[in-house]
Amino acid sequence: MKKEKIIIIGAGSTGLSTALEIAKTGKAKVIVLEQSFVGSGQTGQCCGFVRNFYNEKEMTVSSHYSMKKIKDLCKKHKIFDYKKLGLLVLQSRKNTKEIKQNVELLKSQNIKARFLKSKSIRRINPYLEVNNSVAGYDKDAFYVNPQLIVDYLKKECEKYRVVIHENTKVRSISRKGSGFLLKTGRGEMGCDKLFNATAGYTNSINKMLDFELPVKSIRINNVFYRLPLGPNNYLTAVADFENCFYMIPHKNFIDVSSMTLDLKNQINPDKQKPKFDEATINKMLAIVAKRIKGAEKSATIGGFGSYIDVTADYYPIISAIDEIPNYYCASGFSGTGFKHFPMIGKIMSEIILGLTLSFPDLVKFFRYDRFKSNKLRRNVSDSYFIENN
């Protein structure tokens, strides 16, 4: 029996994890096309932080499965810069009820989470100003190097005979029978099924098929600071929902990004490279200093401009596209795609190959056609605060 040919566009964690899962079944030939190099997009630019703290059951199921898979990889190979950090999700006391409910949701999924008052927060991180705060604590959250992970996925894909073409831009796509014909920098390529795993470039590819998803690419900035702290440096990651920023500690610095998304600050990654906003340096430091003692004395050691792909309800799309048979998309991860790549690869491989679904509730939850109804998420306080909505 002739094997199907499947082309995946995009060689980040989403594209490669899906390619690997498909290839392991032996049911199809898989080709991955990447316009630059493996991990050159949002996977390579992400902070590499893996957490469980979400306020929807489906997201926690996905993150818990993925966290265990990534942790197992780190234990087995010991080359991914794994570092257990823990995550403190800080809120004001007036939101105590919501944080407690969130912690109970995590516990219901066998996730090690705790509700903390200010005294307990200080025991975990004595550098934080938390007099009027409460927190949820995701004890097992950790850092891992995303570029090392994606390099590993590339090697595993090649081991299972996935063909990966880097520096290969897709110029056009047309239908050919029940499949597709792609014109690329390497010439024409045909396939039976096509998976768009290009994150912020999703609609650039979709428009070649006269289709569009409710996905926007929004500019963001990350700044790196060296904090004047004690000998053990900074110990825990923080999602501060009072002051609206994330902090991810590395060996000699912290990576700080805003939790506020300006939906007017859109970018077309095909035409624009996101530039770092120098004004962010002092602005972010002033905000961080409200939370970390002595942070105003920090040294700035770098930063970069990037973008994230977001949907209308800030949950990802992981789905077959009914209007275009044999076409599939995964996008709109709001900066969380890397954290979920093991689950994404599993879900997408089963959808594409028509296999029995291991997580049917998640497949339904992440389908693109939810935007045709009015049942969209309104509370986005587990991820970002939204401006200019």
VEXDREN-2710 file (C-alpha; in Angstrom, 1 decimal):
% VEXDREN-2710
k/r/px/py/pz
1/MET/0.0/0.0/0.0
2/LYS/1.4/3.4/-1.0
3/LYS/2.1/5.7/1.9
4/GLU/0.6/9.1/2.1
5/LYS/2.9/12.1/1.6
6/ILE/2.4/14.8/4.3
7/ILE/4.1/18.2/4.1
8/ILE/4.5/20.2/7.3
9/ILE/5.3/23.9/6.9
10/GLY/7.3/25.2/9.9
11/ALA/10.2/23.6/11.7
12/GLY/9.6/24.8/15.3
13/SER/8.5/22.7/18.2
14/THR/5.0/22.3/16.8
15/GLY/6.0/21.2/13.3
16/LEU/8.8/18.9/14.4
17/SER/7.0/17.2/17.2
18/THR/4.1/16.5/14.9
19/ALA/6.4/15.2/12.1
20/LEU/8.1/12.9/14.7
21/GLU/4.8/11.4/16.0
22/ILE/3.6/10.8/12.4
23/ALA/6.9/9.2/11.3
24/LYS/7.0/6.9/14.3
25/THR/3.8/5.3/13.1
26/GLY/5.3/4.4/9.8
27/LYS/2.1/5.3/8.1
28/ALA/3.2/8.2/6.0
29/LYS/6.2/9.9/4.3
30/VAL/6.8/13.3/6.0
31/ILE/8.5/16.4/4.6
32/VAL/9.1/19.5/6.7
33/LEU/9.7/22.8/5.0
34/GLU/11.3/25.7/6.9
35/GLN/12.0/29.1/5.3
36/SER/15.0/29.7/7.5
37/PHE/16.6/27.3/9.9
38/VAL/15.1/24.9/12.5
39/GLY/14.0/26.8/15.5
40/SER/14.5/30.2/13.9
41/GLY/11.0/31.4/14.7
42/GLN/9.1/31.7/17.9
43/THR/10.4/28.5/19.4
44/GLY/13.9/29.8/19.4
45/GLN/12.8/33.1/20.8
46/CYS/10.7/31.8/23.6
47/CYS/11.9/31.9/27.3
48/GLY/11.9/28.1/27.6
49/PHE/9.7/28.1/30.7
50/VAL/7.4/25.1/31.3
51/ARG/4.5/25.5/33.7
52/ASN/1.1/24.0/34.6
53/PHE/-0.6/27.1/35.9
54/TYR/-3.7/27.8/33.7
55/ASN/-7.3/28.5/34.7
56/GLU/-9.0/26.1/32.2
57/LYS/-9.0/22.3/32.6
58/GLU/-8.1/21.6/29.0
59/MET/-5.0/23.8/29.2
60/THR/-3.9/22.1/32.4
61/VAL/-4.4/18.6/31.0
62/SER/-2.3/19.6/28.0
63/SER/0.4/21.2/30.1
64/HIS/0.6/18.4/32.6
65/TYR/1.0/15.8/29.9
66/SER/3.6/17.9/28.1
67/MET/5.5/18.8/31.2
68/LYS/6.0/15.1/32.1
69/LYS/7.2/14.3/28.6
70/ILE/9.7/17.2/28.5
71/LYS/10.9/16.3/32.0
72/ASP/11.4/12.7/31.0
73/LEU/13.5/13.9/28.0
74/CYS/15.6/16.0/30.2
75/LYS/16.3/13.1/32.6
76/LYS/17.1/10.7/29.8
77/HIS/19.4/13.0/27.8
78/LYS/20.7/15.5/30.4
79/ILE/21.7/18.1/27.7
80/PHE/18.8/20.6/27.8
81/ASP/19.9/23.0/30.6
82/TYR/17.0/21.8/32.7
83/LYS/16.5/23.7/35.9
84/LYS/13.6/23.4/38.3
85/LEU/12.5/26.9/39.3
86/GLY/8.9/26.8/40.5
87/LEU/6.4/29.5/39.6
88/LEU/4.7/32.0/41.9
89/VAL/1.5/33.5/40.4
90/LEU/1.0/36.7/42.4
91/GLN/-2.4/38.4/42.8
92/SER/-3.8/41.0/45.2
93/ARG/-5.7/39.8/48.2
94/LYS/-9.0/40.8/46.6
95/ASN/-8.5/37.9/44.1
96/THR/-7.9/35.3/46.9
97/LYS/-11.0/33.4/45.9
98/GLU/-10.0/33.1/42.2
99/ILE/-6.5/32.0/43.1
100/LYS/-7.8/29.3/45.5
101/GLN/-10.2/28.0/42.8
102/ASN/-7.3/27.9/40.3
103/VAL/-5.1/25.9/42.7
104/GLU/-8.0/23.4/43.3
105/LEU/-8.3/23.0/39.6
106/LEU/-4.6/22.1/39.3
107/LYS/-4.9/19.7/42.2
108/SER/-7.8/17.9/40.5
109/GLN/-5.4/17.1/37.7
110/ASN/-2.8/15.7/40.2
111/ILE/-0.6/18.8/39.8
112/LYS/1.4/19.9/42.8
113/ALA/0.1/23.4/43.4
114/ARG/-0.5/25.4/46.6
115/PHE/-2.2/28.5/47.7
116/LEU/0.1/30.9/49.6
117/LYS/-0.3/33.9/51.8
118/SER/2.4/36.6/52.1
119/LYS/4.3/34.9/54.9
120/SER/4.7/31.7/52.9
121/ILE/5.6/33.6/49.7
122/ARG/8.5/35.2/51.6
123/ARG/9.8/31.8/52.7
124/ILE/10.0/30.8/49.0
125/ASN/11.4/34.1/47.8
126/PRO/12.5/36.6/50.4
127/TYR/13.3/39.3/47.8
128/LEU/9.7/39.9/46.9
129/GLU/7.5/42.7/48.2
130/VAL/4.2/40.8/49.0
131/ASN/2.5/42.6/51.9
132/ASN/-0.9/42.7/50.2
133/SER/-0.5/39.7/47.9
134/VAL/-1.5/36.1/47.7
135/ALA/-0.1/33.5/45.3
136/GLY/-0.6/30.2/43.6
137/TYR/2.6/28.1/43.6
138/ASP/3.4/25.7/40.8
139/LYS/6.2/23.8/42.4
140/ASP/7.4/21.7/39.5
141/ALA/7.7/24.5/36.9
142/PHE/11.1/24.5/35.2
143/TYR/13.3/26.1/32.6
144/VAL/14.7/24.2/29.6
145/ASN/16.7/25.4/26.6
146/PRO/14.3/25.6/23.7
147/GLN/16.9/25.6/21.0
148/LEU/18.5/22.4/22.3
149/ILE/15.1/20.8/22.5
150/VAL/14.3/21.7/18.9
151/ASP/17.8/20.5/17.7
152/TYR/17.0/17.2/19.4
153/LEU/13.6/16.9/17.7
154/LYS/15.3/17.5/14.4
155/LYS/17.8/14.7/14.9
156/GLU/15.0/12.3/16.1
157/CYS/12.9/13.2/13.0
158/GLU/15.9/12.4/10.7
159/LYS/16.3/9.1/12.5
160/TYR/12.8/8.2/11.5
161/ARG/13.4/9.4/7.9
162/VAL/11.6/12.7/8.0
163/VAL/13.0/14.9/5.3
164/ILE/13.7/18.4/6.5
165/HIS/14.3/21.2/4.0
166/GLU/15.7/24.4/5.6
167/ASN/16.0/27.7/3.8
168/THR/13.0/26.7/1.7
169/LYS/10.3/29.3/1.4
170/VAL/6.8/28.3/0.3
171/ARG/5.8/30.7/-2.5
172/SER/2.4/29.4/-3.5
173/ILE/-0.1/26.6/-2.8
174/SER/-2.8/25.2/-5.0
175/ARG/-5.2/22.2/-4.9
176/LYS/-4.3/19.2/-6.9
177/GLY/-7.0/16.6/-6.8
178/SER/-7.6/15.9/-3.1
179/GLY/-4.1/17.0/-2.3
180/PHE/-1.9/20.0/-2.8
181/LEU/0.9/21.4/-5.1
182/LEU/3.4/23.7/-3.5
183/LYS/5.8/26.0/-5.3
184/THR/8.9/26.4/-3.2
185/GLY/12.5/27.6/-3.4
186/ARG/13.4/24.0/-4.1
187/GLY/10.9/23.6/-6.9
188/GLU/7.4/22.1/-7.0
189/MET/6.3/19.6/-4.3
190/GLY/3.1/17.6/-4.2
191/CYS/1.5/16.1/-1.1
192/ASP/-1.7/14.3/0.0
193/LYS/-2.0/16.3/3.2
194/LEU/-0.7/19.7/4.4
195/PHE/-0.1/21.0/7.9
196/ASN/0.5/24.7/8.6
197/ALA/2.7/25.0/11.7
198/THR/4.0/28.5/11.0
199/ALA/2.7/30.3/14.2
200/GLY/2.9/34.0/13.4
201/TYR/3.0/33.3/9.6
202/THR/-0.2/31.2/9.8
203/ASN/-2.4/33.5/7.7
204/SER/0.4/34.2/5.2
205/ILE/0.1/30.5/4.3
206/ASN/-3.6/30.3/4.7
207/LYS/-4.2/33.1/2.3
208/MET/-2.5/31.1/-0.4
209/LEU/-5.6/28.8/-0.1
210/ASP/-8.1/31.8/0.2
211/PHE/-8.6/31.1/3.9
212/GLU/-8.0/33.0/7.1
213/LEU/-8.0/32.3/10.8
214/PRO/-8.7/34.8/13.6
215/VAL/-5.0/34.9/14.5
216/LYS/-3.0/38.1/15.1
217/SER/0.8/38.6/15.4
218/ILE/1.5/41.1/18.3
219/ARG/4.8/42.8/19.0
220/ILE/6.4/42.1/22.4
221/ASN/9.7/43.0/24.1
222/ASN/11.9/41.0/26.4
223/VAL/14.5/42.7/28.6
224/PHE/17.4/41.0/30.5
225/TYR/18.5/42.5/33.8
226/ARG/21.2/41.5/36.3
227/LEU/19.7/42.1/39.7
228/PRO/21.7/43.2/42.8
229/LEU/20.5/40.3/44.9
230/GLY/22.1/37.9/47.4
231/PRO/24.6/35.1/46.7
232/ASN/22.0/32.6/45.5
233/ASN/20.7/35.1/42.9
234/TYR/17.0/35.0/42.0
235/LEU/15.4/31.7/42.7
236/THR/11.8/31.5/41.4
237/ALA/9.9/32.5/38.3
238/VAL/7.1/35.0/38.8
239/ALA/3.9/35.8/37.0
240/ASP/2.8/39.1/38.6
241/PHE/-0.8/39.8/37.8
242/GLU/-0.8/43.0/40.0
243/ASN/2.1/44.7/38.1
244/CYS/1.6/42.8/34.8
245/PHE/4.9/41.2/34.1
246/TYR/6.6/37.8/33.8
247/MET/10.1/37.1/35.3
248/ILE/12.1/34.0/34.3
249/PRO/15.4/33.6/36.2
250/HIS/18.5/32.3/34.4
251/LYS/22.0/31.7/35.8
252/ASN/23.2/35.3/35.8
253/PHE/20.1/37.4/34.9
254/ILE/16.4/37.5/34.7
255/ASP/14.3/37.7/31.5
256/VAL/11.4/40.1/32.0
257/SER/8.4/40.6/29.6
258/SER/5.1/42.4/29.9
259/MET/1.8/40.6/30.6
260/THR/0.0/43.4/28.8
261/LEU/-0.8/42.8/25.1
262/ASP/-1.5/45.9/22.9
263/LEU/-3.7/44.4/20.2
264/LYS/-3.1/47.5/18.0
265/ASN/0.6/46.7/18.0
266/GLN/0.3/44.1/15.3
267/ILE/3.1/43.0/12.9
268/ASN/3.2/41.2/9.6
269/PRO/6.3/39.0/10.0
270/ASP/6.5/38.6/6.2
271/LYS/7.2/42.3/5.8
272/GLN/8.5/43.5/9.2
273/LYS/11.1/42.3/11.6
274/PRO/10.1/43.2/15.2
275/LYS/12.4/45.8/16.6
276/PHE/13.3/46.1/20.2
277/ASP/11.8/49.2/21.9
278/GLU/14.5/50.9/23.9
279/ALA/11.9/52.7/26.0
280/THR/11.0/49.3/27.4
281/ILE/14.2/49.1/29.4
282/ASN/13.5/51.8/32.0
283/LYS/9.7/51.2/31.9
284/MET/9.9/47.5/32.7
285/LEU/12.6/48.1/35.4
286/ALA/10.4/50.6/37.2
287/ILE/7.6/48.0/37.2
288/VAL/9.8/45.2/38.4
289/ALA/11.1/47.5/41.2
290/LYS/7.6/47.6/42.7
291/ARG/7.9/43.9/43.3
292/ILE/11.6/43.0/43.9
293/LYS/13.6/44.7/46.6
294/GLY/16.5/46.7/45.2
295/ALA/15.7/46.0/41.6
296/GLU/16.0/49.7/40.7
297/LYS/19.8/49.2/40.9
298/SER/19.8/46.5/38.3
299/ALA/22.0/46.5/35.2
300/THR/20.5/46.1/31.8
301/ILE/22.4/43.4/29.8
302/GLY/20.3/43.1/26.7
303/GLY/16.9/42.5/25.2
304/PHE/15.1/41.7/21.9
305/GLY/11.9/42.4/20.1
306/SER/9.7/39.5/19.0
307/TYR/6.0/38.7/18.5
308/ILE/3.4/36.2/19.6
309/ASP/0.5/34.8/17.7
310/VAL/-2.9/35.2/19.5
311/THR/-6.4/34.1/18.7
312/ALA/-9.7/36.0/19.5
313/ASP/-10.1/34.0/22.8
314/TYR/-6.3/33.6/23.5
315/TYR/-6.5/29.8/23.3
316/PRO/-4.7/28.0/20.5
317/ILE/-6.1/26.5/17.4
318/ILE/-5.1/22.8/16.9
319/SER/-7.4/21.6/14.2
320/ALA/-8.4/20.2/10.8
321/ILE/-9.9/22.8/8.5
322/ASP/-13.2/21.5/7.2
323/GLU/-13.4/24.0/4.3
324/ILE/-10.2/22.7/2.9
325/PRO/-10.1/18.8/3.1
326/ASN/-6.7/17.4/4.1
327/TYR/-5.5/20.8/5.5
328/TYR/-4.6/21.3/9.1
329/CYS/-3.4/24.3/11.3
330/ALA/-1.9/24.8/14.7
331/SER/-1.5/28.5/15.8
332/GLY/-2.5/31.2/18.2
333/PHE/-0.6/29.9/21.2
334/SER/-0.2/33.3/22.9
335/GLY/3.4/32.5/23.7
336/THR/2.7/29.1/25.2
337/GLY/3.2/26.8/22.2
338/PHE/6.6/25.4/23.3
339/LYS/5.3/24.4/26.7
340/HIS/2.7/22.2/25.0
341/PHE/4.7/20.7/22.1
342/PRO/4.4/17.0/23.2
343/MET/0.6/17.2/23.4
344/ILE/0.4/19.3/20.2
345/GLY/2.4/16.6/18.3
346/LYS/0.2/13.8/19.7
347/ILE/-3.1/15.6/18.9
348/MET/-2.1/16.7/15.4
349/SER/-0.6/13.4/14.4
350/GLU/-3.8/11.6/15.3
351/ILE/-6.0/14.1/13.6
352/ILE/-3.9/14.1/10.4
353/LEU/-3.6/10.3/10.2
354/GLY/-7.3/9.7/11.2
355/LEU/-6.3/7.7/14.3
356/THR/-8.4/7.1/17.4
357/LEU/-8.1/10.3/19.5
358/SER/-6.3/9.9/22.8
359/PHE/-7.7/13.3/24.0
360/PRO/-11.1/13.9/22.2
361/ASP/-12.1/16.6/24.7
362/LEU/-9.0/18.6/23.9
363/VAL/-9.4/18.2/20.2
364/LYS/-13.0/19.6/20.5
365/PHE/-11.8/22.4/22.8
366/PHE/-9.0/23.6/20.4
367/ARG/-11.0/23.3/17.1
368/TYR/-11.0/26.4/15.0
369/ASP/-14.8/26.5/14.4
370/ARG/-15.4/27.5/18.0
371/PHE/-15.1/31.1/16.7
372/LYS/-18.4/30.6/14.8
373/SER/-20.2/30.6/18.1
374/ASN/-20.4/33.1/20.9
375/LYS/-18.8/30.8/23.5
376/LEU/-15.4/32.5/23.6
377/ARG/-13.3/33.0/26.7
378/ARG/-13.6/36.4/28.3
379/ASN/-11.4/36.0/31.3
380/VAL/-7.8/35.9/30.1
381/SER/-6.1/36.6/33.5
382/ASP/-4.1/33.3/33.4
383/SER/-2.1/34.7/30.5
384/TYR/-2.2/38.4/29.6
385/PHE/-4.0/41.6/30.2
386/ILE/-5.4/43.0/27.0
387/GLU/-5.3/46.6/25.9
388/ASN/-7.3/48.1/23.0
389/ASN/-9.4/45.0/22.7
END
